[in-house]
């Protein structure tokens, strides 16, 4: 690098620079700076001149559009959690995200584009079928978050595109069971060994509808447990004791954990299965749709 840096005044200018220069987009930088850190006291070395975008108001907003929430990619986690109408499931995930100081800087787009299987927000976003708007100087396209990330640190964003918006369902007025748990050495400022998000609507007759389950850090990308969802969908909560074993087996088939510096594959498999069984056998059956507070 030759010391160059770009700080565009508008999104259009940012997209023009992105399309014509080899640059590294920088929003909050909380993941990027750590990834590019060298041994102290050497400075951080980026692989291309930085394109700073966190200051662009066109990328910092939360809009409720009917049954959908649209969030600018440079919106900080603090501002997102503080926005009225944000789904409680996402707020649960944000509460487990790093520390208040980092949440004041870290952005939703950065957490996605870092493409880590341990990213705290991704289990929620995958579970609710969030989509992403990818934009270049010539136009935009919308991609499902499940299709955007292809492996650890890898995604389908081209060298001319920026992630500009994240879209997911608005808060549902119908009460829902929501469960988020992150397993890590400590609650904050630690990468997860695994994380799990589960959501369901329970009808007054105790029938389970719209079950969604996703887990992070147990495969190269966040895993949606589609087969387990189909096993439980439309069943009564009273049947979960009988069905939990089959559902857990289906989840095991979807996992591909590894040994790394944070944990072992065996622990990740075992702990994830125990969490899923707990949710299906205890937490979900004991939840009542007339409860005013969200399940924690």
Secondary structure, 3 states (H helix, E strand, C coil): CCCCEECCCCHHHHHHHHHHCCEEEECCCCCHHHHCCCCCCCCCCCCCEEEECCCCHHHCCEEEECCEEEEECCCEHHHHHCCCCCCHHHHHHHHCCCCHHHHCCCEHHHHHHCCCCCCCCHHHHHHCCCEEEEEECCEEEEEEHHHHEEECCEECCCCCCEEEEEEEECCCCCCCEEEEEEECCCCCCCCCCEEEEEEEEECCCCEEEEEEEEEECCCCCCEECHHHHHHHCCCEHHHHHHHHHHHHHHHHHHCCCCCCCCCCHHHHHHHHHHHHHHHHHHHHHHCCCCCCCCCC
